[in-house]
Amino acid sequence: MKVDVIIPTYKPDDLFCLLLQKLQEQTFVVHRLIVINTDENLWEKAKRAYPIEERLNKLPCPWSLIHVTSEEFDHGETRLRGAKASEADVILFMTQDAVPADTRLIEYLAEEFSVSNQEGGEIAVAYARQLPREDCSIIERYTRQFNYPEDARLKYKADLATLGIKTYFCSDVCAAYRRDLFFLLGGFEYPVIFNEDMFFAAKAIEAGYGIKYAAKAKVIHSHNYSVRQQFRRNFDLAVSQTMHPEIFEGVSSEAEGIRLVKNTIAYLWRLGKPYLIWELGWQCIGKYAGFFLGKRYHRLGKRSILRCTMNQPYWKRVWKEEE
């Protein structure tokens, strides 16, 4: 089985260098690494600041570099471009700040596509567990645990009744796709503001394929978002869901969000840090406000949308195509 790793980059830094080092140490040797970088000038600046090419050249596999402009970047289309450049059996998408937690990340993901693991039906996607970084806040640390628990889970259409929207949950922070099924199901849609991974997972589930949460495969990845960043992220999240009523009308994401908040409050009490509930409250306000406006984005003017979104190039591209 051949596995290609595809990583979109933007202003690559020391974390990207660490990711490359960890790829070099993997027990399963990657067939090829494909880096798709946004803005060639920023890549050149990064090369002068960090030993990026030195780390790339130490990899036990060939690598290739594709440059796109900021205007060309799209969460779906850019990754699709990497998939088309691959001829491997499995394509593994990672983000530049997702660092393998051990030497067996790719081995664990690759074995999910072996014949012995297809008893319940063919698996289209397997995504990794995300562990918090050392500087991760207490609240975000619990969120990682909530979304990425210790136990693995194989999800099919029948699980919608019990798991709801979590059935479609998948993350391209670190997710492996069977390449033949990826293109059979149409790959990632574009242009897309957010959630290209969940949209594809929904297509795979509806087509009868499985989505595997491979808990043994682990990457270190987390963010300490400000309230403003939470607002913008949830605005884009709501926009993406509103644009796909065929997926999200039947499964509510709000219920899962409420469950997370309740569980986080209980966790903070058990931890003896109830004062952090105040911080959690502000985060919830930011998330809810962003989600509320995102659900109603079509009522907002262009200036308001650009102030709310994390992804201004997406909107400028869409509006240009509509002219």
The 8 nearest C-alpha neighbors of each residue, nearest first, counted from 0:
[[1, 88, 2, 89, 109, 87, 113, 112],
 [0, 2, 87, 88, 30, 89, 3, 29],
 [1, 3, 89, 30, 87, 29, 90, 88],
 [4, 2, 31, 90, 30, 32, 87, 29],
 [3, 5, 91, 32, 90, 92, 33, 31],
 [6, 4, 33, 92, 34, 91, 32, 81],
 [5, 7, 34, 93, 94, 92, 35, 8],
 [8, 6, 35, 36, 34, 94, 5, 95],
 [9, 7, 36, 95, 11, 35, 37, 6],
 [8, 10, 37, 11, 36, 7, 38, 41],
 [9, 11, 41, 12, 42, 45, 8, 37],
 [12, 10, 9, 15, 8, 45, 95, 42],
 [11, 13, 15, 14, 10, 49, 16, 45],
 [12, 14, 16, 15, 17, 49, 11, 50],
 [15, 13, 17, 16, 96, 12, 18, 95],
 [14, 16, 18, 95, 17, 13, 12, 11],
 [15, 17, 13, 19, 14, 18, 51, 20],
 [16, 18, 14, 20, 15, 19, 21, 13],
 [19, 17, 98, 15, 21, 16, 20, 14],
 [20, 18, 22, 16, 17, 21, 54, 15],
 [19, 21, 17, 23, 18, 22, 16, 54],
 [20, 22, 24, 18, 23, 19, 99, 17],
 [23, 21, 19, 24, 25, 20, 18, 58],
 [22, 24, 58, 20, 21, 25, 19, 59],
 [23, 25, 21, 22, 102, 26, 20, 101],
 [26, 24, 102, 22, 27, 23, 103, 28],
 [25, 27, 103, 102, 28, 24, 106, 105],
 [28, 26, 106, 25, 105, 29, 103, 104],
 [29, 27, 26, 25, 30, 59, 60, 23],
 [28, 30, 31, 2, 3, 60, 27, 4],
 [29, 31, 3, 2, 1, 60, 28, 32],
 [32, 30, 3, 61, 60, 29, 62, 4],
 [31, 33, 62, 4, 3, 5, 63, 34],
 [34, 32, 5, 63, 62, 4, 64, 6],
 [33, 35, 64, 6, 7, 5, 36, 65],
 [36, 34, 7, 65, 66, 64, 8, 6],
 [37, 35, 8, 66, 7, 9, 65, 67],
 [36, 38, 67, 9, 68, 69, 66, 8],
 [39, 37, 68, 40, 41, 69, 67, 36],
 [38, 40, 42, 41, 66, 43, 37, 36],
 [41, 39, 43, 42, 38, 44, 45, 37],
 [40, 42, 44, 43, 39, 38, 10, 45],
 [43, 41, 45, 39, 40, 44, 46, 10],
 [42, 44, 46, 40, 41, 45, 39, 47],
 [45, 43, 41, 47, 42, 46, 40, 48],
 [44, 46, 42, 48, 47, 43, 49, 41],
 [47, 45, 43, 49, 44, 48, 51, 42],
 [46, 48, 44, 45, 49, 43, 50, 51],
 [47, 49, 45, 46, 44, 50, 12, 51],
 [48, 50, 46, 51, 47, 45, 13, 12],
 [51, 49, 53, 52, 46, 54, 16, 48],
 [52, 50, 54, 53, 49, 46, 16, 55],
 [53, 51, 55, 54, 50, 56, 46, 49],
 [52, 54, 56, 50, 51, 55, 57, 49],
 [53, 55, 57, 51, 52, 56, 19, 50],
 [56, 54, 52, 57, 53, 58, 51, 19],
 [55, 57, 53, 54, 58, 52, 62, 59],
 [58, 56, 54, 55, 59, 53, 23, 20],
 [57, 59, 23, 60, 56, 55, 54, 22],
 [60, 58, 23, 57, 28, 61, 29, 56],
 [61, 59, 58, 31, 30, 29, 62, 32],
 [62, 60, 31, 32, 63, 59, 58, 30],
 [63, 61, 32, 31, 33, 60, 64, 55],
 [62, 64, 33, 34, 32, 65, 61, 31],
 [63, 65, 34, 35, 33, 66, 62, 36],
 [64, 66, 35, 36, 34, 67, 63, 33],
 [67, 65, 36, 35, 37, 39, 38, 64],
 [68, 66, 37, 71, 38, 36, 72, 69],
 [67, 69, 38, 71, 70, 37, 72, 66],
 [68, 70, 72, 71, 37, 38, 67, 312],
 [69, 71, 68, 72, 312, 316, 67, 313],
 [72, 70, 68, 69, 67, 73, 77, 37],
 [73, 71, 69, 70, 77, 68, 67, 37],
 [72, 74, 76, 77, 75, 190, 71, 191],
 [75, 73, 77, 76, 191, 78, 193, 195],
 [74, 76, 187, 189, 73, 78, 77, 195],
 [75, 77, 79, 73, 189, 78, 74, 80],
 [76, 78, 80, 73, 79, 75, 72, 74],
 [79, 77, 81, 80, 76, 75, 82, 74],
 [80, 78, 76, 82, 81, 77, 75, 187],
 [81, 79, 77, 83, 78, 82, 76, 84],
 [80, 82, 78, 84, 79, 83, 5, 33],
 [81, 83, 79, 85, 84, 80, 78, 90],
 [84, 82, 80, 85, 81, 79, 86, 78],
 [83, 85, 81, 82, 80, 86, 33, 79],
 [86, 84, 82, 83, 87, 81, 3, 90],
 [85, 87, 88, 84, 83, 3, 82, 178],
 [88, 86, 1, 89, 2, 85, 3, 90],
 [89, 87, 1, 178, 0, 2, 177, 86],
 [90, 88, 177, 2, 178, 87, 176, 1],
 [91, 89, 3, 176, 175, 2, 4, 178],
 [90, 92, 175, 4, 174, 5, 3, 176],
 [93, 91, 5, 174, 173, 171, 4, 6],
 [94, 92, 173, 172, 6, 171, 5, 91],
 [93, 95, 172, 96, 97, 6, 7, 173],
 [94, 96, 15, 97, 8, 6, 93, 7],
 [95, 97, 14, 94, 15, 98, 220, 18],
 [98, 96, 220, 94, 219, 218, 95, 172],
 [97, 99, 18, 219, 218, 96, 100, 220],
 [100, 98, 218, 101, 21, 217, 104, 219],
 [99, 101, 218, 217, 219, 98, 102, 104],
 [102, 100, 99, 103, 104, 217, 21, 25],
 [101, 103, 25, 24, 26, 104, 21, 99],
 [104, 102, 106, 101, 105, 26, 25, 107],
 [105, 103, 216, 107, 106, 102, 217, 99],
 [104, 106, 108, 107, 103, 109, 27, 25],
 [105, 107, 103, 27, 109, 104, 108, 110],
 [108, 106, 110, 104, 105, 216, 109, 103],
 [107, 109, 105, 111, 110, 106, 216, 104],
 [110, 108, 106, 111, 107, 112, 105, 113],
 [109, 111, 113, 112, 107, 108, 106, 116],
 [112, 110, 109, 108, 113, 116, 107, 125],
 [113, 111, 110, 109, 116, 114, 122, 117],
 [112, 114, 110, 115, 111, 116, 117, 109],
 [113, 115, 116, 117, 112, 118, 111, 110],
 [116, 114, 113, 117, 118, 112, 111, 110],
 [115, 117, 114, 113, 118, 111, 112, 110],
 [116, 118, 121, 120, 114, 119, 115, 122],
 [119, 117, 120, 116, 115, 121, 114, 122],
 [120, 118, 117, 121, 116, 209, 122, 153],
 [121, 119, 117, 118, 208, 122, 209, 207],
 [120, 122, 117, 208, 209, 123, 119, 118],
 [121, 123, 209, 208, 124, 210, 120, 117],
 [122, 124, 177, 176, 209, 208, 210, 180],
 [125, 123, 176, 210, 175, 122, 211, 177],
 [126, 124, 211, 175, 174, 212, 210, 213],
 [127, 125, 174, 212, 213, 173, 175, 169],
 [128, 126, 216, 213, 217, 173, 214, 174],
 [127, 129, 217, 214, 147, 216, 218, 130],
 [130, 128, 218, 219, 220, 217, 147, 127],
 [129, 131, 219, 220, 218, 143, 128, 132],
 [132, 130, 221, 220, 140, 219, 135, 143],
 [131, 133, 135, 134, 219, 221, 220, 130],
 [134, 132, 135, 131, 136, 219, 221, 140],
 [133, 135, 132, 136, 131, 223, 221, 222],
 [136, 134, 132, 133, 131, 140, 223, 139],
 [137, 135, 139, 138, 140, 223, 134, 222],
 [136, 138, 140, 139, 141, 135, 267, 275],
 [139, 137, 141, 140, 136, 142, 263, 279],
 [138, 140, 142, 136, 141, 137, 143, 135],
 [141, 139, 137, 143, 138, 142, 131, 136],
 [140, 142, 144, 138, 143, 139, 145, 137],
 [141, 143, 139, 145, 144, 140, 146, 138],
 [144, 142, 140, 146, 141, 145, 147, 139],
 [143, 145, 141, 147, 148, 142, 146, 140],
 [146, 144, 142, 143, 147, 148, 141, 259],
 [145, 147, 143, 144, 142, 148, 129, 141],
 [146, 148, 144, 128, 143, 145, 129, 149],
 [149, 147, 144, 150, 145, 146, 214, 128],
 [148, 150, 214, 151, 147, 144, 128, 215],
 [151, 149, 148, 214, 152, 213, 147, 215],
 [150, 152, 214, 213, 212, 149, 153, 215],
 [153, 151, 212, 211, 154, 150, 213, 214],
 [152, 154, 211, 210, 212, 209, 155, 151],
 [155, 153, 210, 209, 166, 158, 211, 152],
 [154, 156, 209, 157, 158, 204, 208, 210],
 [155, 157, 158, 204, 159, 205, 207, 154],
 [156, 158, 155, 159, 160, 154, 161, 204],
 [159, 157, 156, 160, 161, 155, 162, 154],
 [160, 158, 163, 162, 161, 157, 156, 166],
 [159, 161, 158, 163, 162, 157, 156, 166],
 [162, 160, 158, 159, 163, 157, 166, 165],
 [163, 161, 159, 165, 166, 158, 160, 164],
 [164, 162, 159, 165, 250, 161, 166, 160],
 [163, 165, 166, 250, 167, 252, 162, 251],
 [164, 166, 168, 167, 162, 163, 159, 255],
 [167, 165, 164, 162, 168, 163, 159, 154],
 [168, 166, 201, 165, 200, 197, 164, 169],
 [169, 167, 165, 166, 197, 164, 170, 200],
 [168, 170, 197, 196, 126, 167, 200, 171],
 [171, 169, 172, 196, 174, 173, 126, 168],
 [170, 172, 173, 174, 92, 196, 93, 169],
 [171, 173, 93, 94, 170, 97, 174, 92],
 [174, 172, 93, 171, 92, 127, 126, 170],
 [173, 175, 126, 171, 92, 91, 125, 170],
 [174, 176, 91, 125, 90, 124, 126, 92],
 [177, 175, 124, 90, 89, 178, 123, 91],
 [176, 178, 89, 123, 180, 179, 181, 88],
 [177, 179, 181, 89, 180, 88, 176, 90],
 [180, 178, 181, 182, 177, 183, 88, 89],
 [181, 179, 183, 182, 178, 177, 184, 123],
 [180, 182, 178, 186, 179, 184, 183, 177],
 [181, 183, 185, 186, 184, 180, 179, 178],
 [182, 184, 180, 185, 181, 179, 186, 178],
 [185, 183, 182, 181, 186, 180, 203, 202],
 [184, 186, 182, 183, 181, 187, 188, 180],
 [187, 185, 182, 181, 184, 188, 79, 199],
 [188, 186, 75, 195, 199, 79, 189, 185],
 [187, 189, 75, 190, 186, 191, 195, 76],
 [190, 188, 191, 75, 76, 187, 73, 74],
 [189, 191, 73, 188, 75, 76, 192, 313],
 [190, 192, 189, 193, 75, 74, 188, 73],
 [191, 193, 313, 239, 235, 310, 190, 74],
 [192, 194, 191, 195, 239, 236, 235, 74],
 [195, 193, 196, 197, 198, 239, 192, 236],
 [194, 196, 198, 197, 75, 193, 187, 199],
 [195, 197, 194, 199, 198, 169, 170, 171],
 [198, 196, 200, 194, 199, 169, 167, 195],
 [199, 197, 201, 195, 200, 196, 194, 202],
 [198, 200, 202, 196, 201, 197, 187, 203],
 [201, 199, 197, 203, 167, 202, 198, 204],
 [200, 202, 204, 198, 167, 199, 203, 197],
 [203, 201, 199, 205, 200, 204, 206, 198],
 [202, 204, 200, 206, 208, 201, 205, 199],
 [205, 203, 201, 208, 207, 206, 156, 202],
 [204, 206, 202, 207, 203, 201, 156, 208],
 [207, 205, 203, 204, 208, 202, 184, 201],
 [208, 206, 204, 205, 203, 156, 209, 155],
 [209, 207, 204, 203, 121, 122, 206, 123],
 [208, 210, 122, 155, 154, 123, 204, 121],
 [211, 209, 124, 154, 153, 122, 125, 123],
 [212, 210, 153, 125, 213, 152, 124, 154],
 [211, 213, 152, 126, 151, 125, 214, 153],
 [214, 212, 127, 151, 215, 216, 211, 126],
 [213, 215, 151, 128, 216, 212, 127, 149],
 [216, 214, 213, 217, 107, 128, 127, 151],
 [217, 215, 104, 127, 214, 107, 213, 128],
 [218, 216, 128, 127, 100, 129, 215, 104],
 [219, 217, 99, 100, 129, 98, 97, 130],
 [220, 218, 130, 98, 129, 97, 100, 131],
 [219, 221, 97, 131, 129, 130, 132, 218],
 [220, 222, 131, 132, 135, 223, 219, 130],
 [223, 221, 224, 135, 220, 139, 132, 131],
 [222, 224, 135, 136, 225, 139, 221, 134],
 [223, 225, 228, 222, 229, 226, 227, 139],
 [224, 226, 228, 227, 229, 223, 282, 230],
 [227, 225, 229, 282, 285, 228, 230, 224],
 [228, 226, 230, 225, 229, 231, 285, 224],
 [227, 229, 225, 231, 230, 226, 224, 232],
 [230, 228, 226, 232, 227, 286, 231, 285],
 [231, 229, 289, 285, 286, 227, 228, 233],
 [232, 230, 234, 308, 228, 309, 307, 233],
 [233, 231, 229, 235, 234, 230, 228, 236],
 [232, 234, 236, 290, 289, 235, 230, 231],
 [233, 235, 289, 293, 290, 231, 237, 236],
 [236, 234, 238, 232, 233, 237, 308, 239],
 [235, 237, 233, 239, 234, 238, 232, 240],
 [238, 236, 293, 240, 290, 294, 234, 239],
 [239, 237, 293, 235, 241, 240, 236, 294],
 [240, 238, 242, 236, 237, 241, 193, 235],
 [239, 241, 237, 243, 242, 238, 247, 236],
 [242, 240, 238, 243, 239, 244, 294, 237],
 [241, 243, 239, 240, 244, 238, 237, 245],
 [244, 242, 240, 245, 241, 246, 247, 239],
 [245, 243, 248, 247, 246, 241, 242, 240],
 [244, 246, 243, 247, 248, 249, 242, 240],
 [247, 245, 244, 243, 248, 249, 201, 250],
 [246, 248, 244, 250, 249, 245, 240, 243],
 [249, 247, 244, 250, 246, 245, 251, 243],
 [248, 250, 247, 251, 246, 245, 244, 163],
 [251, 249, 247, 164, 163, 248, 252, 246],
 [250, 252, 253, 254, 164, 247, 249, 248],
 [251, 253, 255, 254, 164, 256, 250, 247],
 [252, 254, 256, 255, 251, 257, 258, 250],
 [255, 253, 257, 256, 252, 251, 258, 259],
 [254, 256, 258, 252, 253, 257, 259, 251],
 [257, 255, 253, 259, 254, 258, 252, 260],
 [258, 256, 260, 254, 259, 255, 253, 261],
 [259, 257, 255, 261, 256, 260, 262, 254],
 [258, 260, 256, 262, 257, 261, 263, 255],
 [261, 259, 263, 257, 258, 262, 264, 256],
 [262, 260, 258, 264, 263, 259, 257, 265],
 [261, 263, 265, 259, 264, 260, 266, 258],
 [262, 264, 266, 260, 265, 261, 259, 267],
 [265, 263, 267, 261, 266, 262, 260, 268],
 [266, 264, 262, 268, 263, 267, 269, 261],
 [265, 267, 263, 269, 264, 268, 270, 262],
 [266, 268, 270, 264, 272, 269, 273, 265],
 [269, 267, 273, 271, 265, 270, 266, 272],
 [270, 268, 266, 271, 267, 265, 272, 273],
 [269, 271, 267, 268, 272, 266, 273, 265],
 [270, 272, 268, 269, 273, 267, 274, 266],
 [271, 273, 267, 274, 270, 275, 268, 269],
 [274, 272, 268, 275, 267, 276, 271, 264],
 [275, 273, 276, 272, 277, 278, 267, 271],
 [274, 276, 278, 277, 273, 272, 279, 267],
 [275, 277, 279, 274, 278, 273, 280, 264],
 [278, 276, 280, 275, 279, 274, 281, 273],
 [279, 277, 275, 281, 280, 276, 282, 274],
 [278, 280, 276, 282, 277, 281, 283, 275],
 [281, 279, 277, 283, 278, 282, 276, 284],
 [280, 282, 284, 278, 283, 279, 285, 277],
 [281, 283, 279, 285, 226, 280, 284, 286],
 [284, 282, 286, 280, 281, 285, 287, 279],
 [283, 285, 281, 287, 282, 286, 288, 280],
 [286, 284, 230, 282, 288, 226, 283, 287],
 [285, 287, 230, 283, 289, 229, 284, 233],
 [288, 286, 290, 284, 289, 285, 291, 283],
 [287, 289, 291, 285, 290, 286, 284, 292],
 [290, 288, 234, 230, 233, 286, 292, 287],
 [289, 291, 234, 233, 293, 287, 237, 288],
 [292, 290, 288, 294, 289, 293, 287, 295],
 [293, 291, 295, 289, 294, 290, 296, 288],
 [292, 294, 234, 237, 238, 296, 290, 295],
 [293, 295, 237, 292, 291, 238, 296, 241],
 [296, 294, 292, 293, 297, 298, 291, 299],
 [295, 297, 293, 299, 298, 294, 292, 238],
 [296, 298, 295, 299, 300, 294, 293, 238],
 [299, 297, 296, 295, 300, 292, 294, 304],
 [300, 298, 296, 297, 303, 304, 301, 295],
 [299, 301, 303, 302, 304, 298, 297, 296],
 [300, 302, 304, 303, 305, 299, 314, 306],
 [303, 301, 305, 304, 300, 306, 299, 307],
 [304, 302, 306, 300, 301, 305, 299, 307],
 [303, 305, 307, 301, 306, 302, 308, 300],
 [306, 304, 302, 307, 303, 308, 311, 301],
 [307, 305, 303, 304, 308, 302, 309, 231],
 [308, 306, 304, 231, 305, 303, 234, 309],
 [307, 309, 231, 310, 305, 306, 235, 304],
 [310, 308, 231, 232, 311, 307, 235, 228],
 [309, 311, 308, 312, 313, 192, 314, 235],
 [310, 312, 313, 314, 305, 309, 308, 315],
 [313, 311, 315, 314, 310, 316, 70, 69],
 [314, 312, 316, 311, 315, 310, 192, 317],
 [313, 315, 317, 316, 311, 312, 318, 310],
 [316, 314, 312, 318, 317, 313, 319, 311],
 [315, 317, 319, 313, 314, 318, 312, 320],
 [318, 316, 314, 320, 319, 315, 313, 321],
 [317, 319, 321, 315, 320, 316, 314, 322],
 [318, 320, 316, 322, 321, 317, 315, 314],
 [319, 321, 317, 318, 322, 316, 315, 314],
 [322, 320, 318, 319, 317, 316, 315, 314],
 [321, 319, 320, 318, 317, 316, 315, 314]]
